Amino acid sequence: MSKSIDVYLDYEPSPDIEVKCDAAYTEIKEWVLEKYGMKVSSLYVAQVKQKHGIIERENYNKPKTEGAKVPHCPPEKAAAIENALRHFKMI
């Protein structure tokens, strides 16, 4: 027979502890659209996350040919995505 115990913890978050959040690509893209009125692709979000060392899982949607041209995120969109990452406390 299994028993359970309910426990209530009352605590104050410490300002010394940094808590990182995580946002889905959709949330980041929606935030950028709402805040800056510009659409950004998941590719651009991934490039900016990679730039800041946020580890991504392997992409299974790779180009079929080697040397395929991959568009790079324009600076104004990169800045907007970085602000979104700061907003979601990811950087």
PyMOL Python script that loads the backbone (N, CA, C, O; Angstrom):
from pymol import cmd

cmd.read_pdbstr("""\
ATOM      1  N   MET A   1       0.832  -1.165   0.000  1.00  0.00           N
ATOM      2  CA  MET A   1       0.000   0.000   0.000  1.00  0.00           C
ATOM      3  C   MET A   1       0.889   1.246   0.000  1.00  0.00           C
ATOM      4  O   MET A   1       1.807   1.358   0.812  1.00  0.00           O
ATOM      5  N   SER A   2       0.617   2.164  -0.898  1.00  0.00           N
ATOM      6  CA  SER A   2       1.412   3.372  -1.066  1.00  0.00           C
ATOM      7  C   SER A   2       0.808   4.513  -0.255  1.00  0.00           C
ATOM      8  O   SER A   2      -0.408   4.704  -0.246  1.00  0.00           O
ATOM      9  N   LYS A   3       1.669   5.270   0.424  1.00  0.00           N
ATOM     10  CA  LYS A   3       1.231   6.430   1.186  1.00  0.00           C
ATOM     11  C   LYS A   3       1.835   7.674   0.549  1.00  0.00           C
ATOM     12  O   LYS A   3       2.925   7.622  -0.021  1.00  0.00           O
ATOM     13  N   SER A   4       1.131   8.779   0.648  1.00  0.00           N
ATOM     14  CA  SER A   4       1.663  10.035   0.136  1.00  0.00           C
ATOM     15  C   SER A   4       1.597  11.089   1.226  1.00  0.00           C
ATOM     16  O   SER A   4       0.749  11.038   2.117  1.00  0.00           O
ATOM     17  N   ILE A   5       2.495  12.030   1.136  1.00  0.00           N
ATOM     18  CA  ILE A   5       2.554  13.115   2.098  1.00  0.00           C
ATOM     19  C   ILE A   5       2.565  14.415   1.301  1.00  0.00           C
ATOM     20  O   ILE A   5       3.348  14.560   0.362  1.00  0.00           O
ATOM     21  N   ASP A   6       1.711  15.349   1.664  1.00  0.00           N
ATOM     22  CA  ASP A   6       1.694  16.667   1.046  1.00  0.00           C
ATOM     23  C   ASP A   6       2.627  17.575   1.833  1.00  0.00           C
ATOM     24  O   ASP A   6       2.571  17.630   3.061  1.00  0.00           O
ATOM     25  N   VAL A   7       3.483  18.283   1.114  1.00  0.00           N
ATOM     26  CA  VAL A   7       4.446  19.182   1.749  1.00  0.00           C
ATOM     27  C   VAL A   7       4.290  20.558   1.134  1.00  0.00           C
ATOM     28  O   VAL A   7       4.186  20.681  -0.086  1.00  0.00           O
ATOM     29  N   TYR A   8       4.270  21.596   1.962  1.00  0.00           N
ATOM     30  CA  TYR A   8       4.185  22.970   1.493  1.00  0.00           C
ATOM     31  C   TYR A   8       5.497  23.664   1.819  1.00  0.00           C
ATOM     32  O   TYR A   8       5.927  23.670   2.972  1.00  0.00           O
ATOM     33  N   LEU A   9       6.124  24.237   0.830  1.00  0.00           N
ATOM     34  CA  LEU A   9       7.368  24.968   1.030  1.00  0.00           C
ATOM     35  C   LEU A   9       7.117  26.444   0.790  1.00  0.00           C
ATOM     36  O   LEU A   9       6.638  26.834  -0.275  1.00  0.00           O
ATOM     37  N   ASP A  10       7.433  27.251   1.761  1.00  0.00           N
ATOM     38  CA  ASP A  10       7.287  28.695   1.642  1.00  0.00           C
ATOM     39  C   ASP A  10       8.693  29.281   1.594  1.00  0.00           C
ATOM     40  O   ASP A  10       9.463  29.136   2.544  1.00  0.00           O
ATOM     41  N   TYR A  11       9.025  29.939   0.495  1.00  0.00           N
ATOM     42  CA  TYR A  11      10.369  30.477   0.369  1.00  0.00           C
ATOM     43  C   TYR A  11      10.350  31.778  -0.406  1.00  0.00           C
ATOM     44  O   TYR A  11       9.410  32.067  -1.146  1.00  0.00           O
ATOM     45  N   GLU A  12      11.389  32.547  -0.227  1.00  0.00           N
ATOM     46  CA  GLU A  12      11.597  33.775  -0.975  1.00  0.00           C
ATOM     47  C   GLU A  12      12.719  33.514  -1.967  1.00  0.00           C
ATOM     48  O   GLU A  12      13.781  33.030  -1.575  1.00  0.00           O
ATOM     49  N   PRO A  13      12.509  33.824  -3.248  1.00  0.00           N
ATOM     50  CA  PRO A  13      13.595  33.629  -4.211  1.00  0.00           C
ATOM     51  C   PRO A  13      14.784  34.518  -3.862  1.00  0.00           C
ATOM     52  O   PRO A  13      14.605  35.678  -3.493  1.00  0.00           O
ATOM     53  N   SER A  14      15.963  33.994  -3.973  1.00  0.00           N
ATOM     54  CA  SER A  14      17.181  34.729  -3.665  1.00  0.00           C
ATOM     55  C   SER A  14      17.619  35.531  -4.884  1.00  0.00           C
ATOM     56  O   SER A  14      17.644  35.003  -5.995  1.00  0.00           O
ATOM     57  N   PRO A  15      17.965  36.800  -4.687  1.00  0.00           N
ATOM     58  CA  PRO A  15      18.461  37.587  -5.820  1.00  0.00           C
ATOM     59  C   PRO A  15      19.826  37.108  -6.295  1.00  0.00           C
ATOM     60  O   PRO A  15      20.277  37.482  -7.377  1.00  0.00           O
ATOM     61  N   ASP A  16      20.492  36.272  -5.477  1.00  0.00           N
ATOM     62  CA  ASP A  16      21.801  35.755  -5.848  1.00  0.00           C
ATOM     63  C   ASP A  16      21.721  34.588  -6.823  1.00  0.00           C
ATOM     64  O   ASP A  16      22.727  34.209  -7.423  1.00  0.00           O
ATOM     65  N   ILE A  17      20.536  34.021  -6.982  1.00  0.00           N
ATOM     66  CA  ILE A  17      20.361  32.869  -7.857  1.00  0.00           C
ATOM     67  C   ILE A  17      19.730  33.334  -9.152  1.00  0.00           C
ATOM     68  O   ILE A  17      18.651  33.927  -9.159  1.00  0.00           O
ATOM     69  N   GLU A  18      20.413  33.057 -10.245  1.00  0.00           N
ATOM     70  CA  GLU A  18      19.889  33.432 -11.557  1.00  0.00           C
ATOM     71  C   GLU A  18      19.053  32.280 -12.097  1.00  0.00           C
ATOM     72  O   GLU A  18      19.527  31.149 -12.209  1.00  0.00           O
ATOM     73  N   VAL A  19      17.818  32.579 -12.426  1.00  0.00           N
ATOM     74  CA  VAL A  19      16.921  31.559 -12.962  1.00  0.00           C
ATOM     75  C   VAL A  19      16.774  31.799 -14.454  1.00  0.00           C
ATOM     76  O   VAL A  19      16.344  32.870 -14.880  1.00  0.00           O
ATOM     77  N   LYS A  20      17.133  30.794 -15.247  1.00  0.00           N
ATOM     78  CA  LYS A  20      16.975  30.905 -16.694  1.00  0.00           C
ATOM     79  C   LYS A  20      15.639  30.298 -17.092  1.00  0.00           C
ATOM     80  O   LYS A  20      15.232  29.252 -16.586  1.00  0.00           O
ATOM     81  N   CYS A  21      14.978  30.971 -17.995  1.00  0.00           N
ATOM     82  CA  CYS A  21      13.709  30.480 -18.509  1.00  0.00           C
ATOM     83  C   CYS A  21      13.946  29.909 -19.904  1.00  0.00           C
ATOM     84  O   CYS A  21      15.045  30.001 -20.450  1.00  0.00           O
ATOM     85  N   ASP A  22      12.935  29.340 -20.449  1.00  0.00           N
ATOM     86  CA  ASP A  22      13.046  28.802 -21.791  1.00  0.00           C
ATOM     87  C   ASP A  22      11.756  29.140 -22.524  1.00  0.00           C
ATOM     88  O   ASP A  22      10.663  28.995 -21.978  1.00  0.00           O
ATOM     89  N   ALA A  23      11.890  29.578 -23.730  1.00  0.00           N
ATOM     90  CA  ALA A  23      10.728  29.914 -24.546  1.00  0.00           C
ATOM     91  C   ALA A  23      10.804  29.122 -25.842  1.00  0.00           C
ATOM     92  O   ALA A  23      11.885  28.885 -26.381  1.00  0.00           O
ATOM     93  N   ALA A  24       9.655  28.724 -26.323  1.00  0.00           N
ATOM     94  CA  ALA A  24       9.573  28.008 -27.591  1.00  0.00           C
ATOM     95  C   ALA A  24       9.821  28.989 -28.739  1.00  0.00           C
ATOM     96  O   ALA A  24       9.661  30.200 -28.589  1.00  0.00           O
ATOM     97  N   TYR A  25      10.208  28.447 -29.863  1.00  0.00           N
ATOM     98  CA  TYR A  25      10.439  29.283 -31.050  1.00  0.00           C
ATOM     99  C   TYR A  25       9.201  30.124 -31.358  1.00  0.00           C
ATOM    100  O   TYR A  25       9.313  31.301 -31.698  1.00  0.00           O
ATOM    101  N   THR A  26       8.039  29.524 -31.239  1.00  0.00           N
ATOM    102  CA  THR A  26       6.796  30.240 -31.534  1.00  0.00           C
ATOM    103  C   THR A  26       6.637  31.437 -30.617  1.00  0.00           C
ATOM    104  O   THR A  26       6.245  32.513 -31.069  1.00  0.00           O
ATOM    105  N   GLU A  27       6.934  31.269 -29.338  1.00  0.00           N
ATOM    106  CA  GLU A  27       6.815  32.377 -28.386  1.00  0.00           C
ATOM    107  C   GLU A  27       7.791  33.503 -28.728  1.00  0.00           C
ATOM    108  O   GLU A  27       7.438  34.680 -28.657  1.00  0.00           O
ATOM    109  N   ILE A  28       8.994  33.143 -29.090  1.00  0.00           N
ATOM    110  CA  ILE A  28      10.000  34.146 -29.454  1.00  0.00           C
ATOM    111  C   ILE A  28       9.558  34.894 -30.700  1.00  0.00           C
ATOM    112  O   ILE A  28       9.618  36.123 -30.743  1.00  0.00           O
ATOM    113  N   LYS A  29       9.114  34.160 -31.714  1.00  0.00           N
ATOM    114  CA  LYS A  29       8.678  34.786 -32.972  1.00  0.00           C
ATOM    115  C   LYS A  29       7.466  35.693 -32.738  1.00  0.00           C
ATOM    116  O   LYS A  29       7.396  36.783 -33.306  1.00  0.00           O
ATOM    117  N   GLU A  30       6.521  35.262 -31.917  1.00  0.00           N
ATOM    118  CA  GLU A  30       5.341  36.080 -31.620  1.00  0.00           C
ATOM    119  C   GLU A  30       5.728  37.341 -30.855  1.00  0.00           C
ATOM    120  O   GLU A  30       5.180  38.413 -31.115  1.00  0.00           O
ATOM    121  N   TRP A  31       6.668  37.226 -29.912  1.00  0.00           N
ATOM    122  CA  TRP A  31       7.095  38.382 -29.131  1.00  0.00           C
ATOM    123  C   TRP A  31       7.754  39.412 -30.037  1.00  0.00           C
ATOM    124  O   TRP A  31       7.473  40.605 -29.928  1.00  0.00           O
ATOM    125  N   VAL A  32       8.627  38.959 -30.930  1.00  0.00           N
ATOM    126  CA  VAL A  32       9.298  39.871 -31.863  1.00  0.00           C
ATOM    127  C   VAL A  32       8.272  40.553 -32.777  1.00  0.00           C
ATOM    128  O   VAL A  32       8.367  41.754 -33.031  1.00  0.00           O
ATOM    129  N   LEU A  33       7.306  39.795 -33.263  1.00  0.00           N
ATOM    130  CA  LEU A  33       6.273  40.372 -34.133  1.00  0.00           C
ATOM    131  C   LEU A  33       5.464  41.426 -33.389  1.00  0.00           C
ATOM    132  O   LEU A  33       5.198  42.503 -33.923  1.00  0.00           O
ATOM    133  N   GLU A  34       5.075  41.117 -32.159  1.00  0.00           N
ATOM    134  CA  GLU A  34       4.262  42.054 -31.375  1.00  0.00           C
ATOM    135  C   GLU A  34       5.050  43.302 -30.992  1.00  0.00           C
ATOM    136  O   GLU A  34       4.530  44.415 -31.070  1.00  0.00           O
ATOM    137  N   LYS A  35       6.301  43.118 -30.579  1.00  0.00           N
ATOM    138  CA  LYS A  35       7.116  44.229 -30.080  1.00  0.00           C
ATOM    139  C   LYS A  35       7.689  45.090 -31.209  1.00  0.00           C
ATOM    140  O   LYS A  35       7.721  46.315 -31.098  1.00  0.00           O
ATOM    141  N   TYR A  36       8.142  44.452 -32.298  1.00  0.00           N
ATOM    142  CA  TYR A  36       8.840  45.177 -33.354  1.00  0.00           C
ATOM    143  C   TYR A  36       8.110  45.178 -34.698  1.00  0.00           C
ATOM    144  O   TYR A  36       8.506  45.890 -35.621  1.00  0.00           O
ATOM    145  N   GLY A  37       7.041  44.381 -34.807  1.00  0.00           N
ATOM    146  CA  GLY A  37       6.291  44.333 -36.054  1.00  0.00           C
ATOM    147  C   GLY A  37       7.038  43.663 -37.193  1.00  0.00           C
ATOM    148  O   GLY A  37       6.748  43.918 -38.362  1.00  0.00           O
ATOM    149  N   MET A  38       7.999  42.808 -36.862  1.00  0.00           N
ATOM    150  CA  MET A  38       8.732  42.107 -37.927  1.00  0.00           C
ATOM    151  C   MET A  38       8.653  40.610 -37.701  1.00  0.00           C
ATOM    152  O   MET A  38       8.699  40.122 -36.572  1.00  0.00           O
ATOM    153  N   LYS A  39       8.534  39.903 -38.808  1.00  0.00           N
ATOM    154  CA  LYS A  39       8.501  38.443 -38.751  1.00  0.00           C
ATOM    155  C   LYS A  39       9.922  37.923 -38.827  1.00  0.00           C
ATOM    156  O   LYS A  39      10.740  38.409 -39.608  1.00  0.00           O
ATOM    157  N   VAL A  40      10.204  36.914 -37.994  1.00  0.00           N
ATOM    158  CA  VAL A  40      11.503  36.260 -38.028  1.00  0.00           C
ATOM    159  C   VAL A  40      11.280  34.767 -38.195  1.00  0.00           C
ATOM    160  O   VAL A  40      10.281  34.218 -37.731  1.00  0.00           O
ATOM    161  N   SER A  41      12.205  34.130 -38.851  1.00  0.00           N
ATOM    162  CA  SER A  41      12.069  32.693 -39.097  1.00  0.00           C
ATOM    163  C   SER A  41      12.696  31.899 -37.960  1.00  0.00           C
ATOM    164  O   SER A  41      13.484  32.426 -37.174  1.00  0.00           O
ATOM    165  N   SER A  42      12.338  30.642 -37.890  1.00  0.00           N
ATOM    166  CA  SER A  42      12.945  29.748 -36.898  1.00  0.00           C
ATOM    167  C   SER A  42      14.448  29.619 -37.153  1.00  0.00           C
ATOM    168  O   SER A  42      15.228  29.471 -36.212  1.00  0.00           O
ATOM    169  N   LEU A  43      14.850  29.675 -38.417  1.00  0.00           N
ATOM    170  CA  LEU A  43      16.266  29.615 -38.760  1.00  0.00           C
ATOM    171  C   LEU A  43      17.013  30.777 -38.114  1.00  0.00           C
ATOM    172  O   LEU A  43      18.079  30.584 -37.530  1.00  0.00           O
ATOM    173  N   TYR A  44      16.455  31.981 -38.217  1.00  0.00           N
ATOM    174  CA  TYR A  44      17.093  33.151 -37.633  1.00  0.00           C
ATOM    175  C   TYR A  44      17.169  33.026 -36.115  1.00  0.00           C
ATOM    176  O   TYR A  44      18.188  33.368 -35.515  1.00  0.00           O
ATOM    177  N   VAL A  45      16.105  32.540 -35.495  1.00  0.00           N
ATOM    178  CA  VAL A  45      16.102  32.343 -34.038  1.00  0.00           C
ATOM    179  C   VAL A  45      17.206  31.352 -33.665  1.00  0.00           C
ATOM    180  O   VAL A  45      17.947  31.578 -32.709  1.00  0.00           O
ATOM    181  N   ALA A  46      17.315  30.266 -34.412  1.00  0.00           N
ATOM    182  CA  ALA A  46      18.332  29.256 -34.143  1.00  0.00           C
ATOM    183  C   ALA A  46      19.741  29.835 -34.294  1.00  0.00           C
ATOM    184  O   ALA A  46      20.626  29.526 -33.496  1.00  0.00           O
ATOM    185  N   GLN A  47      19.953  30.674 -35.316  1.00  0.00           N
ATOM    186  CA  GLN A  47      21.268  31.270 -35.525  1.00  0.00           C
ATOM    187  C   GLN A  47      21.655  32.181 -34.357  1.00  0.00           C
ATOM    188  O   GLN A  47      22.801  32.168 -33.909  1.00  0.00           O
ATOM    189  N   VAL A  48      20.704  32.962 -33.872  1.00  0.00           N
ATOM    190  CA  VAL A  48      20.996  33.869 -32.763  1.00  0.00           C
ATOM    191  C   VAL A  48      21.218  33.075 -31.474  1.00  0.00           C
ATOM    192  O   VAL A  48      22.106  33.403 -30.687  1.00  0.00           O
ATOM    193  N   LYS A  49      20.414  32.034 -31.259  1.00  0.00           N
ATOM    194  CA  LYS A  49      20.612  31.199 -30.075  1.00  0.00           C
ATOM    195  C   LYS A  49      21.992  30.541 -30.119  1.00  0.00           C
ATOM    196  O   LYS A  49      22.676  30.460 -29.099  1.00  0.00           O
ATOM    197  N   GLN A  50      22.394  30.075 -31.291  1.00  0.00           N
ATOM    198  CA  GLN A  50      23.707  29.439 -31.445  1.00  0.00           C
ATOM    199  C   GLN A  50      24.820  30.447 -31.170  1.00  0.00           C
ATOM    200  O   GLN A  50      25.826  30.115 -30.543  1.00  0.00           O
ATOM    201  N   LYS A  51      24.638  31.668 -31.637  1.00  0.00           N
ATOM    202  CA  LYS A  51      25.623  32.736 -31.418  1.00  0.00           C
ATOM    203  C   LYS A  51      25.862  32.958 -29.920  1.00  0.00           C
ATOM    204  O   LYS A  51      26.976  33.279 -29.507  1.00  0.00           O
ATOM    205  N   HIS A  52      24.820  32.786 -29.118  1.00  0.00           N
ATOM    206  CA  HIS A  52      24.921  33.003 -27.678  1.00  0.00           C
ATOM    207  C   HIS A  52      25.189  31.711 -26.908  1.00  0.00           C
ATOM    208  O   HIS A  52      25.106  31.686 -25.680  1.00  0.00           O
ATOM    209  N   GLY A  53      25.507  30.652 -27.625  1.00  0.00           N
ATOM    210  CA  GLY A  53      25.894  29.408 -26.973  1.00  0.00           C
ATOM    211  C   GLY A  53      24.747  28.592 -26.407  1.00  0.00           C
ATOM    212  O   GLY A  53      24.957  27.711 -25.573  1.00  0.00           O
ATOM    213  N   ILE A  54      23.544  28.879 -26.856  1.00  0.00           N
ATOM    214  CA  ILE A  54      22.395  28.093 -26.416  1.00  0.00           C
ATOM    215  C   ILE A  54      22.361  26.843 -27.284  1.00  0.00           C
ATOM    216  O   ILE A  54      22.146  26.919 -28.494  1.00  0.00           O
ATOM    217  N   ILE A  55      22.571  25.715 -26.665  1.00  0.00           N
ATOM    218  CA  ILE A  55      22.701  24.444 -27.378  1.00  0.00           C
ATOM    219  C   ILE A  55      21.351  23.995 -27.910  1.00  0.00           C
ATOM    220  O   ILE A  55      20.349  23.970 -27.195  1.00  0.00           O
ATOM    221  N   GLU A  56      21.358  23.649 -29.158  1.00  0.00           N
ATOM    222  CA  GLU A  56      20.154  23.160 -29.824  1.00  0.00           C
ATOM    223  C   GLU A  56      20.307  21.673 -30.096  1.00  0.00           C
ATOM    224  O   GLU A  56      21.420  21.150 -30.168  1.00  0.00           O
ATOM    225  N   ARG A  57      19.190  21.010 -30.245  1.00  0.00           N
ATOM    226  CA  ARG A  57      19.276  19.608 -30.646  1.00  0.00           C
ATOM    227  C   ARG A  57      19.603  19.554 -32.138  1.00  0.00           C
ATOM    228  O   ARG A  57      19.498  20.564 -32.835  1.00  0.00           O
ATOM    229  N   GLU A  58      19.990  18.400 -32.618  1.00  0.00           N
ATOM    230  CA  GLU A  58      20.372  18.261 -34.017  1.00  0.00           C
ATOM    231  C   GLU A  58      19.189  18.557 -34.927  1.00  0.00           C
ATOM    232  O   GLU A  58      18.059  18.153 -34.656  1.00  0.00           O
ATOM    233  N   ASN A  59      19.470  19.266 -36.003  1.00  0.00           N
ATOM    234  CA  ASN A  59      18.441  19.617 -36.975  1.00  0.00           C
ATOM    235  C   ASN A  59      18.331  18.485 -37.997  1.00  0.00           C
ATOM    236  O   ASN A  59      19.314  18.129 -38.648  1.00  0.00           O
ATOM    237  N   TYR A  60      17.150  17.934 -38.128  1.00  0.00           N
ATOM    238  CA  TYR A  60      16.945  16.844 -39.081  1.00  0.00           C
ATOM    239  C   TYR A  60      16.452  17.348 -40.438  1.00  0.00           C
ATOM    240  O   TYR A  60      16.234  16.561 -41.360  1.00  0.00           O
ATOM    241  N   ASN A  61      16.281  18.647 -40.547  1.00  0.00           N
ATOM    242  CA  ASN A  61      15.790  19.256 -41.772  1.00  0.00           C
ATOM    243  C   ASN A  61      16.963  19.882 -42.523  1.00  0.00           C
ATOM    244  O   ASN A  61      16.921  21.063 -42.867  1.00  0.00           O
ATOM    245  N   LYS A  62      17.996  19.104 -42.773  1.00  0.00           N
ATOM    246  CA  LYS A  62      19.229  19.603 -43.379  1.00  0.00           C
ATOM    247  C   LYS A  62      19.094  19.682 -44.897  1.00  0.00           C
ATOM    248  O   LYS A  62      18.282  18.972 -45.490  1.00  0.00           O
ATOM    249  N   PRO A  63      19.902  20.559 -45.533  1.00  0.00           N
ATOM    250  CA  PRO A  63      19.864  20.636 -46.993  1.00  0.00           C
ATOM    251  C   PRO A  63      20.322  19.324 -47.614  1.00  0.00           C
ATOM    252  O   PRO A  63      21.146  18.606 -47.050  1.00  0.00           O
ATOM    253  N   LYS A  64      19.775  19.030 -48.775  1.00  0.00           N
ATOM    254  CA  LYS A  64      20.086  17.767 -49.452  1.00  0.00           C
ATOM    255  C   LYS A  64      21.459  17.791 -50.117  1.00  0.00           C
ATOM    256  O   LYS A  64      22.077  16.744 -50.307  1.00  0.00           O
ATOM    257  N   THR A  65      21.940  18.992 -50.474  1.00  0.00           N
ATOM    258  CA  THR A  65      23.239  19.103 -51.129  1.00  0.00           C
ATOM    259  C   THR A  65      24.212  19.858 -50.226  1.00  0.00           C
ATOM    260  O   THR A  65      23.829  20.766 -49.488  1.00  0.00           O
ATOM    261  N   GLU A  66      25.483  19.456 -50.308  1.00  0.00           N
ATOM    262  CA  GLU A  66      26.497  20.162 -49.536  1.00  0.00           C
ATOM    263  C   GLU A  66      26.755  21.515 -50.170  1.00  0.00           C
ATOM    264  O   GLU A  66      26.681  21.669 -51.389  1.00  0.00           O
ATOM    265  N   GLY A  67      27.056  22.479 -49.341  1.00  0.00           N
ATOM    266  CA  GLY A  67      27.339  23.812 -49.851  1.00  0.00           C
ATOM    267  C   GLY A  67      26.093  24.601 -50.207  1.00  0.00           C
ATOM    268  O   GLY A  67      26.180  25.643 -50.857  1.00  0.00           O
ATOM    269  N   ALA A  68      24.935  24.114 -49.786  1.00  0.00           N
ATOM    270  CA  ALA A  68      23.694  24.842 -50.068  1.00  0.00           C
ATOM    271  C   ALA A  68      23.737  26.191 -49.364  1.00  0.00           C
ATOM    272  O   ALA A  68      24.231  26.292 -48.241  1.00  0.00           O
ATOM    273  N   LYS A  69      23.226  27.220 -50.015  1.00  0.00           N
ATOM    274  CA  LYS A  69      23.254  28.570 -49.468  1.00  0.00           C
ATOM    275  C   LYS A  69      22.232  28.686 -48.335  1.00  0.00           C
ATOM    276  O   LYS A  69      21.050  28.393 -48.514  1.00  0.00           O
ATOM    277  N   VAL A  70      22.710  29.116 -47.172  1.00  0.00           N
ATOM    278  CA  VAL A  70      21.852  29.310 -46.006  1.00  0.00           C
ATOM    279  C   VAL A  70      21.782  30.808 -45.732  1.00  0.00           C
ATOM    280  O   VAL A  70      22.821  31.442 -45.547  1.00  0.00           O
ATOM    281  N   PRO A  71      20.579  31.393 -45.700  1.00  0.00           N
ATOM    282  CA  PRO A  71      20.481  32.824 -45.432  1.00  0.00           C
ATOM    283  C   PRO A  71      20.914  33.139 -43.997  1.00  0.00           C
ATOM    284  O   PRO A  71      20.667  32.359 -43.076  1.00  0.00           O
ATOM    285  N   HIS A  72      21.562  34.289 -43.824  1.00  0.00           N
ATOM    286  CA  HIS A  72      22.004  34.711 -42.497  1.00  0.00           C
ATOM    287  C   HIS A  72      21.071  35.786 -41.973  1.00  0.00           C
ATOM    288  O   HIS A  72      20.537  36.590 -42.739  1.00  0.00           O
ATOM    289  N   CYS A  73      20.882  35.794 -40.692  1.00  0.00           N
ATOM    290  CA  CYS A  73      19.969  36.722 -40.032  1.00  0.00           C
ATOM    291  C   CYS A  73      20.477  38.155 -40.180  1.00  0.00           C
ATOM    292  O   CYS A  73      21.620  38.445 -39.827  1.00  0.00           O
ATOM    293  N   PRO A  74      19.630  39.058 -40.702  1.00  0.00           N
ATOM    294  CA  PRO A  74      20.025  40.466 -40.803  1.00  0.00           C
ATOM    295  C   PRO A  74      20.228  41.065 -39.403  1.00  0.00           C
ATOM    296  O   PRO A  74      19.577  40.637 -38.450  1.00  0.00           O
ATOM    297  N   PRO A  75      21.120  42.044 -39.278  1.00  0.00           N
ATOM    298  CA  PRO A  75      21.441  42.616 -37.962  1.00  0.00           C
ATOM    299  C   PRO A  75      20.226  43.142 -37.186  1.00  0.00           C
ATOM    300  O   PRO A  75      20.145  42.956 -35.972  1.00  0.00           O
ATOM    301  N   GLU A  76      19.282  43.797 -37.875  1.00  0.00           N
ATOM    302  CA  GLU A  76      18.124  44.355 -37.152  1.00  0.00           C
ATOM    303  C   GLU A  76      17.231  43.243 -36.595  1.00  0.00           C
ATOM    304  O   GLU A  76      16.652  43.398 -35.519  1.00  0.00           O
ATOM    305  N   LYS A  77      17.116  42.140 -37.307  1.00  0.00           N
ATOM    306  CA  LYS A  77      16.329  41.012 -36.811  1.00  0.00           C
ATOM    307  C   LYS A  77      17.085  40.281 -35.699  1.00  0.00           C
ATOM    308  O   LYS A  77      16.479  39.812 -34.735  1.00  0.00           O
ATOM    309  N   ALA A  78      18.408  40.186 -35.837  1.00  0.00           N
ATOM    310  CA  ALA A  78      19.219  39.566 -34.788  1.00  0.00           C
ATOM    311  C   ALA A  78      19.080  40.347 -33.481  1.00  0.00           C
ATOM    312  O   ALA A  78      18.962  39.751 -32.410  1.00  0.00           O
ATOM    313  N   ALA A  79      19.094  41.670 -33.566  1.00  0.00           N
ATOM    314  CA  ALA A  79      18.950  42.504 -32.365  1.00  0.00           C
ATOM    315  C   ALA A  79      17.575  42.296 -31.727  1.00  0.00           C
ATOM    316  O   ALA A  79      17.465  42.232 -30.503  1.00  0.00           O
ATOM    317  N   ALA A  80      16.530  42.192 -32.546  1.00  0.00           N
ATOM    318  CA  ALA A  80      15.186  41.968 -32.017  1.00  0.00           C
ATOM    319  C   ALA A  80      15.080  40.601 -31.340  1.00  0.00           C
ATOM    320  O   ALA A  80      14.458  40.469 -30.286  1.00  0.00           O
ATOM    321  N   ILE A  81      15.688  39.596 -31.950  1.00  0.00           N
ATOM    322  CA  ILE A  81      15.666  38.246 -31.371  1.00  0.00           C
ATOM    323  C   ILE A  81      16.461  38.223 -30.066  1.00  0.00           C
ATOM    324  O   ILE A  81      16.048  37.581 -29.100  1.00  0.00           O
ATOM    325  N   GLU A  82      17.595  38.918 -30.032  1.00  0.00           N
ATOM    326  CA  GLU A  82      18.375  38.991 -28.800  1.00  0.00           C
ATOM    327  C   GLU A  82      17.566  39.645 -27.686  1.00  0.00           C
ATOM    328  O   GLU A  82      17.628  39.210 -26.536  1.00  0.00           O
ATOM    329  N   ASN A  83      16.808  40.687 -28.019  1.00  0.00           N
ATOM    330  CA  ASN A  83      15.949  41.321 -27.020  1.00  0.00           C
ATOM    331  C   ASN A  83      14.876  40.359 -26.533  1.00  0.00           C
ATOM    332  O   ASN A  83      14.531  40.360 -25.351  1.00  0.00           O
ATOM    333  N   ALA A  84      14.350  39.545 -27.426  1.00  0.00           N
ATOM    334  CA  ALA A  84      13.358  38.540 -27.024  1.00  0.00           C
ATOM    335  C   ALA A  84      13.998  37.515 -26.090  1.00  0.00           C
ATOM    336  O   ALA A  84      13.386  37.113 -25.101  1.00  0.00           O
ATOM    337  N   LEU A  85      15.214  37.093 -26.394  1.00  0.00           N
ATOM    338  CA  LEU A  85      15.908  36.137 -25.536  1.00  0.00           C
ATOM    339  C   LEU A  85      16.166  36.741 -24.158  1.00  0.00           C
ATOM    340  O   LEU A  85      16.085  36.045 -23.146  1.00  0.00           O
ATOM    341  N   ARG A  86      16.474  38.027 -24.124  1.00  0.00           N
ATOM    342  CA  ARG A  86      16.633  38.709 -22.819  1.00  0.00           C
ATOM    343  C   ARG A  86      15.298  38.779 -22.093  1.00  0.00           C
ATOM    344  O   ARG A  86      15.227  38.556 -20.884  1.00  0.00           O
ATOM    345  N   HIS A  87      14.241  39.091 -22.838  1.00  0.00           N
ATOM    346  CA  HIS A  87      12.902  39.162 -22.242  1.00  0.00           C
ATOM    347  C   HIS A  87      12.531  37.838 -21.585  1.00  0.00           C
ATOM    348  O   HIS A  87      11.968  37.823 -20.490  1.00  0.00           O
ATOM    349  N   PHE A  88      12.840  36.738 -22.241  1.00  0.00           N
ATOM    350  CA  PHE A  88      12.517  35.404 -21.712  1.00  0.00           C
ATOM    351  C   PHE A  88      13.638  34.873 -20.796  1.00  0.00           C
ATOM    352  O   PHE A  88      13.625  33.706 -20.404  1.00  0.00           O
ATOM    353  N   LYS A  89      14.608  35.748 -20.461  1.00  0.00           N
ATOM    354  CA  LYS A  89      15.709  35.416 -19.550  1.00  0.00           C
ATOM    355  C   LYS A  89      16.503  34.194 -20.002  1.00  0.00           C
ATOM    356  O   LYS A  89      16.914  33.363 -19.192  1.00  0.00           O
ATOM    357  N   MET A  90      16.707  34.109 -21.299  1.00  0.00           N
ATOM    358  CA  MET A  90      17.500  33.024 -21.857  1.00  0.00           C
ATOM    359  C   MET A  90      18.957  33.444 -22.026  1.00  0.00           C
ATOM    360  O   MET A  90      19.850  32.601 -22.104  1.00  0.00           O
ATOM    361  N   ILE A  91      19.190  34.763 -22.081  1.00  0.00           N
ATOM    362  CA  ILE A  91      20.566  35.301 -22.102  1.00  0.00           C
ATOM    363  C   ILE A  91      20.623  36.444 -21.124  1.00  0.00           C
ATOM    364  O   ILE A  91      21.674  37.063 -20.958  1.00  0.00           O
TER     365      ILE A  91
END
""", "prot")
cmd.dss("prot")
cmd.show_as("cartoon", "prot")
cmd.util.cbc("prot")
cmd.orient("prot")
